[in-house]
Amino acid sequence: MKVALLNVKYSPNLGDGIIAECLEHTIGTIAPSIQVESCDIAGRTAYGSGLNAGRRRIHQVLDRLPPFLKTLVSATLVRLLIHTRLESHYQRHLEDCDVAVIGGGQLIADSLLNFPLKLASACGIARKNSLKIAIFGVGVASSFSRKGLSLFQKAFGDALLFARVRDQDSVARWDRTFQTPPGDLVNDPGLLTSAVYPAPNRPTRPKPLIGIGVTHPSALTLHSDQKTDIQSLSDWIAFYVDLAQILSAKGVEIELFTNGAGDDVLFANLIADALQNQSETAEPVTIADDMAHPRDLAMCIAKYDGIIAHRLHANIVAFSYAIPHVGLAWDSKMNGFFARAERLPFLVGDLHRAKTAEIAELALQSLSTGIDAERVNMLMQETKAHITTLVRDLEQAPNRVLL
């Protein structure tokens, strides 16, 4: 059997690569006879193959447009890309497969019709090739445009094998929006990070090292379903500077890191420059080395004594390595994971600059209380069991042509 994972494996955000590699590795370990291959629905074929600079310029133009025109222009560009390149990309990946699994990441989401258009095209080609289609480990957004919903309904049809999503909110949203088949809950494959990328023991340090995960505000604005009064770029720089200075004054070493996206890296450098100009910082603040592969992100996070981050998969990776982590809430998918990990007290919502002292104290509290290793182990074993069930159900699914 050959399985195609429809995902965004080669996204500049290496958290997406971690999801894909954890799912690929675990399926291969459970059933070595199954051939697993990712089909990045954006057409990327290798890490670092995304057009970061070009994408940044496109988003800068889109950000200046009113909402209706922004969606229209974005959808037109995506349709052109599908017609000129992505259809053949999907066909190459799907033509000799037995099943297509929409697997991992916040894929059932409608940001400017991007994923609806791409998944409708990919799933249409899968059906033409008589492939079975399933959904596993994805997040489901809270709302959809009328066109986006129509495209997803076209993509899924009425013949999905099953829909297994990664948090309780996603289950409720799936059932409310798509109804059939009913949604089931599974864990995010990224919980297996520490099994897929074993890390050396962290060194003993005179002072704890906390990684502050930096996310460009444009990403938070584009995908957020939770509001903050921190709006401008300068306000966000000040937020990170305040947080780093408070922790540094308390004797903590600080390193800025990102999940690898180009905009995040540029923003981290702006924050580092601002910190360098501030004499109040008691300890020097460093920036993590550039990362090109999911393993780089995993190893980067694994070296920290604790982290503070917006990115969901920075927090999931930290949890997998039993590293204390504080999440900065900007999207309800964060709530779903922190609830599952039983760490909701360490998720900070309603962000504003006045909360930096509270966040710093919470990070120190997290270091002192640590992570429940039994909870980590239980969720990792549960995640392996979910993927084992996925393999069994794919192998036992009846052969049929999806119309």
C-alpha positions as CSV (number, residue, x, y, z in Angstrom):
1,M,0.0,0.0,0.0
2,K,1.1,3.5,-0.8
3,V,-0.2,6.4,1.2
4,A,0.0,10.1,0.2
5,L,-0.1,12.6,3.0
6,L,-1.6,15.9,1.8
7,N,0.1,18.5,4.0
8,V,2.4,21.5,4.1
9,K,5.5,19.5,5.0
10,Y,8.0,21.9,3.4
11,S,6.5,25.1,4.8
12,P,9.0,27.7,5.9
13,N,7.4,27.1,9.4
14,L,9.4,24.0,10.3
15,G,6.7,23.0,12.8
16,D,4.7,21.7,9.8
17,G,7.7,19.6,8.8
18,I,7.9,18.1,12.3
19,I,4.2,17.1,12.0
20,A,4.8,15.4,8.7
21,E,8.0,13.7,9.7
22,C,6.5,12.4,12.9
23,L,3.6,10.9,11.0
24,E,5.7,9.5,8.3
25,H,8.2,7.9,10.7
26,T,5.5,6.4,13.0
27,I,3.5,4.9,10.1
28,G,6.7,3.4,8.7
29,T,7.7,2.0,12.1
30,I,4.3,0.5,12.7
31,A,3.9,-0.9,9.1
32,P,7.2,-1.1,7.2
33,S,5.4,-2.5,4.2
34,I,3.4,0.8,3.7
35,Q,5.1,3.4,1.5
36,V,4.4,6.9,2.8
37,E,5.0,10.0,0.8
38,S,4.1,13.6,1.6
39,C,2.5,15.8,-1.1
40,D,3.0,19.4,0.0
41,I,-0.2,21.1,-1.3
42,A,1.7,24.3,-1.9
43,G,3.9,22.6,-4.5
44,R,7.1,22.6,-2.5
45,T,9.4,19.6,-2.8
46,A,12.2,20.3,-0.3
47,Y,13.0,22.3,2.8
48,G,13.9,25.8,1.9
49,S,12.2,25.6,-1.5
50,G,9.5,28.1,-0.5
51,L,9.6,31.6,-2.0
52,N,9.9,33.4,1.2
53,A,10.9,36.8,-0.3
54,G,8.3,36.6,-3.0
55,R,5.6,35.5,-0.6
56,R,6.5,38.3,1.7
57,R,6.1,40.9,-1.1
58,I,2.7,39.4,-2.1
59,H,1.5,39.6,1.5
60,Q,2.7,43.1,1.9
61,V,0.6,44.1,-1.2
62,L,-2.4,42.0,0.0
63,D,-2.2,43.6,3.5
64,R,-2.9,47.1,1.9
65,L,-6.1,45.9,0.2
66,P,-9.6,46.0,1.7
67,P,-10.8,42.6,2.8
68,F,-13.1,41.8,-0.2
69,L,-10.4,42.7,-2.7
70,K,-7.7,40.9,-0.7
71,T,-9.6,37.6,-0.9
72,L,-10.4,38.2,-4.6
73,V,-6.7,38.9,-5.5
74,S,-5.4,36.0,-3.4
75,A,-7.8,33.5,-4.8
76,T,-7.0,34.6,-8.3
77,L,-3.3,34.0,-7.7
78,V,-3.9,30.6,-6.1
79,R,-6.1,29.5,-9.0
80,L,-3.4,30.5,-11.4
81,L,-0.8,28.6,-9.5
82,I,-3.1,25.5,-9.4
83,H,-3.6,25.7,-13.1
84,T,0.0,26.3,-14.1
85,R,1.8,24.1,-11.6
86,L,0.0,22.5,-8.7
87,E,-2.4,20.2,-10.7
88,S,0.6,18.4,-12.3
89,H,2.3,18.3,-8.9
90,Y,-0.7,16.6,-7.3
91,Q,-1.0,14.2,-10.2
92,R,2.6,13.1,-9.9
93,H,2.2,12.4,-6.2
94,L,-1.2,10.7,-6.3
95,E,-1.3,8.7,-9.5
96,D,0.2,5.5,-8.0
97,C,-1.2,5.8,-4.5
98,D,-3.9,3.8,-2.8
99,V,-5.1,6.4,-0.3
100,A,-4.7,10.1,0.3
101,V,-4.7,11.3,3.9
102,I,-5.1,15.0,4.7
103,G,-2.7,14.8,7.6
104,G,-1.5,17.3,10.1
105,G,-1.6,21.0,10.7
106,Q,-4.3,23.7,10.6
107,L,-5.5,22.6,7.1
108,I,-9.2,22.9,7.5
109,A,-9.0,26.7,7.5
110,D,-10.1,29.4,5.2
111,S,-7.5,32.2,5.0
112,L,-8.2,34.0,1.7
113,L,-9.4,30.7,0.2
114,N,-5.9,29.3,0.2
115,F,-6.4,25.8,1.6
116,P,-9.9,25.4,0.3
117,L,-8.8,25.9,-3.3
118,K,-5.7,23.7,-3.0
119,L,-7.4,20.8,-1.2
120,A,-10.4,20.9,-3.5
121,S,-8.0,20.5,-6.4
122,A,-5.8,17.8,-4.8
123,C,-8.8,15.8,-3.6
124,G,-10.5,16.1,-7.0
125,I,-7.4,14.5,-8.6
126,A,-7.4,11.8,-5.8
127,R,-10.9,10.9,-6.7
128,K,-10.1,10.8,-10.4
129,N,-7.3,8.3,-9.5
130,S,-9.8,6.2,-7.5
131,L,-8.1,6.9,-4.2
132,K,-9.7,6.6,-0.8
133,I,-9.5,9.8,1.2
134,A,-9.2,10.3,4.9
135,I,-8.5,13.1,7.4
136,F,-6.1,12.7,10.3
137,G,-4.6,15.0,13.0
138,V,-5.7,18.3,11.5
139,G,-7.1,21.4,13.1
140,V,-10.4,22.9,12.0
141,A,-10.9,26.6,12.0
142,S,-13.8,28.4,13.8
143,S,-15.4,29.9,10.7
144,F,-15.4,29.7,6.9
145,S,-16.5,32.0,4.1
146,R,-19.4,30.7,2.0
147,K,-17.1,30.0,-0.9
148,G,-14.5,28.4,1.3
149,L,-17.1,26.1,2.8
150,S,-18.3,25.1,-0.6
151,L,-14.8,24.3,-1.8
152,F,-14.2,22.1,1.3
153,Q,-17.5,20.3,0.8
154,K,-16.4,19.7,-2.8
155,A,-13.0,18.4,-1.6
156,F,-14.4,16.0,0.9
157,G,-17.6,14.9,-0.9
158,D,-19.7,12.4,0.9
159,A,-17.2,9.5,0.8
160,L,-14.6,10.3,3.4
161,L,-13.4,7.2,5.2
162,F,-13.1,9.2,8.4
163,A,-12.3,12.6,9.9
164,R,-10.0,12.5,12.9
165,V,-9.0,15.9,14.2
166,R,-6.6,17.1,16.8
167,D,-8.6,18.8,19.6
168,Q,-12.1,19.0,21.0
169,D,-12.8,22.4,19.5
170,S,-11.9,20.9,16.1
171,V,-14.2,17.9,16.7
172,A,-17.1,20.3,17.5
173,R,-16.4,22.5,14.6
174,W,-16.2,19.6,12.2
175,D,-19.5,18.2,13.4
176,R,-21.2,21.6,13.2
177,T,-19.8,22.4,9.8
178,F,-19.5,19.1,7.9
179,Q,-21.6,16.7,9.9
180,T,-20.6,13.5,8.1
181,P,-18.6,11.5,8.9
182,P,-18.7,12.5,12.5
183,G,-15.4,13.9,13.8
184,D,-13.2,11.8,16.2
185,L,-10.4,13.1,18.4
186,V,-6.8,12.1,17.9
187,N,-3.6,13.6,19.2
188,D,-1.3,15.9,17.2
189,P,1.5,13.7,15.6
190,G,4.0,16.4,16.8
191,L,3.7,14.9,20.3
192,L,6.1,12.2,19.1
193,T,8.9,14.7,18.4
194,S,11.2,13.4,21.2
195,A,10.8,9.8,19.8
196,V,11.6,10.8,16.2
197,Y,14.5,13.2,17.1
198,P,16.1,11.9,20.3
199,A,18.0,14.7,22.1
200,P,21.1,14.6,24.2
201,N,20.7,15.5,27.9
202,R,20.6,19.2,28.5
203,P,23.7,20.5,30.2
204,T,23.8,21.7,33.8
205,R,24.0,25.5,33.7
206,P,24.6,28.1,36.4
207,K,21.5,30.0,35.1
208,P,18.5,28.7,33.3
209,L,18.3,29.3,29.6
210,I,14.8,30.3,28.3
211,G,14.0,30.4,24.6
212,I,11.5,33.1,23.6
213,G,9.8,32.1,20.4
214,V,9.3,35.1,18.0
215,T,6.4,35.2,15.6
216,H,6.0,38.0,13.1
217,P,2.8,40.0,13.9
218,S,1.5,39.6,10.3
219,A,1.2,35.8,10.9
220,L,-0.7,36.5,14.1
221,T,-3.0,39.0,12.4
222,L,-3.7,36.7,9.4
223,H,-4.6,33.6,11.3
224,S,-5.7,34.8,14.8
225,D,-9.1,34.3,16.2
226,Q,-8.2,35.9,19.5
227,K,-7.7,39.7,19.8
228,T,-4.9,41.7,21.4
229,D,-4.4,45.4,22.0
230,I,-0.8,45.0,20.7
231,Q,-1.2,46.0,17.1
232,S,1.8,47.8,15.6
233,L,5.2,46.3,14.8
234,S,6.8,48.7,17.3
235,D,4.4,47.6,20.0
236,W,5.3,44.0,19.4
237,I,9.0,44.8,19.5
238,A,8.5,46.6,22.8
239,F,6.5,43.6,24.1
240,Y,9.4,41.2,23.4
241,V,12.0,43.6,24.7
242,D,10.1,44.1,27.9
243,L,9.8,40.4,28.4
244,A,13.4,39.7,27.8
245,Q,14.6,42.5,30.0
246,I,12.4,41.4,33.0
247,L,13.7,37.8,32.7
248,S,17.3,38.9,32.3
249,A,17.0,41.1,35.4
250,K,15.9,38.0,37.3
251,G,19.1,36.1,36.3
252,V,17.8,34.1,33.4
253,E,19.7,33.7,30.1
254,I,17.6,34.5,27.1
255,E,17.8,33.3,23.5
256,L,15.4,34.3,20.7
257,F,14.3,31.6,18.3
258,T,11.8,31.1,15.6
259,N,10.1,28.2,13.8
260,G,12.1,29.1,10.7
261,A,9.8,31.3,8.7
262,G,11.6,34.1,7.0
263,D,9.4,36.9,8.4
264,D,9.9,35.6,11.9
265,V,13.7,35.5,11.5
266,L,13.7,39.1,10.3
267,F,11.5,40.2,13.2
268,A,13.7,38.4,15.7
269,N,16.7,40.4,14.4
270,L,14.7,43.6,14.9
271,I,14.0,42.7,18.5
272,A,17.7,41.8,19.0
273,D,18.8,45.1,17.6
274,A,16.3,46.9,20.0
275,L,17.6,44.9,22.9
276,Q,21.2,45.7,22.0
277,N,20.3,49.4,22.2
278,Q,18.9,49.0,25.7
279,S,21.3,49.2,28.6
280,E,18.8,47.7,31.1
281,T,19.4,44.1,29.9
282,A,21.4,42.4,32.6
283,E,22.5,39.4,30.5
284,P,23.3,39.3,26.7
285,V,20.4,38.1,24.6
286,T,21.4,35.8,21.7
287,I,19.6,34.6,18.6
288,A,19.4,30.9,17.8
289,D,21.2,29.7,14.7
290,D,19.4,29.6,11.4
291,M,17.4,26.4,10.9
292,A,16.9,24.5,7.6
293,H,15.3,21.3,8.7
294,P,12.6,20.2,11.3
295,R,15.3,18.4,13.2
296,D,17.1,21.7,13.7
297,L,14.0,23.2,15.3
298,A,13.5,20.1,17.5
299,M,17.2,20.2,18.7
300,C,17.0,24.0,19.2
301,I,14.0,23.7,21.5
302,A,15.4,20.6,23.2
303,K,18.4,22.5,24.5
304,Y,16.3,25.1,26.5
305,D,15.4,24.8,30.1
306,G,12.1,26.5,29.3
307,I,10.4,28.4,26.5
308,I,7.7,31.1,25.9
309,A,6.1,31.0,22.5
310,H,3.1,31.8,20.3
311,R,3.7,28.9,17.9
312,L,1.6,25.8,18.7
313,H,4.4,23.4,17.6
314,A,7.1,25.2,19.6
315,N,4.9,24.4,22.6
316,I,4.1,20.8,21.5
317,V,7.8,20.1,20.8
318,A,8.8,21.5,24.2
319,F,6.1,19.3,25.9
320,S,7.4,16.2,24.1
321,Y,10.9,16.8,25.5
322,A,9.3,17.5,29.0
323,I,10.5,21.1,28.8
324,P,8.4,23.7,30.8
325,H,6.7,26.0,28.4
326,V,4.4,29.0,28.5
327,G,2.1,29.6,25.6
328,L,1.0,33.0,24.3
329,A,-2.6,32.6,23.2
330,W,-3.6,34.0,19.8
331,D,-5.6,31.2,18.3
332,S,-8.0,28.7,19.9
333,K,-5.9,25.8,18.7
334,M,-3.5,26.8,21.5
335,N,-6.3,26.2,24.1
336,G,-7.0,22.8,22.7
337,F,-3.4,21.6,23.1
338,F,-2.9,23.1,26.5
339,A,-6.1,21.6,27.8
340,R,-5.0,18.1,26.4
341,A,-1.6,18.6,28.1
342,E,-3.3,19.7,31.3
343,R,-1.2,23.0,31.2
344,L,-4.0,25.6,30.8
345,P,-2.6,27.6,33.8
346,F,0.5,28.2,31.6
347,L,-1.4,29.6,28.6
348,V,-1.6,33.4,28.6
349,G,-4.4,35.1,26.8
350,D,-5.6,38.7,26.3
351,L,-2.0,39.9,25.6
352,H,-0.9,43.4,26.2
353,R,2.4,45.0,27.3
354,A,1.4,45.3,30.9
355,K,1.3,41.5,31.0
356,T,5.0,41.0,30.4
357,A,5.9,40.9,34.1
358,E,3.1,38.3,34.6
359,I,4.4,36.2,31.7
360,A,7.9,36.3,33.1
361,E,6.7,35.2,36.6
362,L,4.7,32.4,35.0
363,A,7.8,31.2,33.1
364,L,9.8,31.1,36.3
365,Q,7.0,29.2,38.0
366,S,7.0,26.8,35.1
367,L,10.7,26.2,35.6
368,S,10.2,25.4,39.3
369,T,7.2,23.1,38.8
370,G,8.5,21.3,35.7
371,I,6.5,19.0,33.4
372,D,4.5,16.0,34.4
373,A,6.6,13.2,32.8
374,E,3.8,10.7,33.2
375,R,1.4,12.9,31.3
376,V,4.0,13.3,28.5
377,N,4.5,9.6,28.3
378,M,0.8,8.9,28.4
379,L,0.0,11.3,25.5
380,M,2.9,10.0,23.4
381,Q,1.7,6.4,23.9
382,E,-1.8,7.5,23.1
383,T,-0.6,9.2,19.9
384,K,1.2,6.0,18.8
385,A,-2.0,4.1,19.4
386,H,-4.0,6.6,17.3
387,I,-1.6,6.2,14.4
388,T,-1.7,2.4,14.8
389,T,-5.5,2.6,14.4
390,L,-5.0,4.9,11.4
391,V,-2.8,2.2,9.7
392,R,-5.2,-0.6,10.5
393,D,-8.2,1.3,9.2
394,L,-6.5,2.3,6.0
395,E,-5.4,-1.3,5.4
396,Q,-8.9,-2.6,6.1
397,A,-10.9,0.1,4.2
398,P,-12.9,-1.3,1.3
399,N,-11.5,-0.5,-2.2
400,R,-13.9,1.8,-4.0
401,V,-14.0,4.6,-6.5
402,L,-14.9,7.9,-4.9
403,L,-17.4,9.7,-7.1
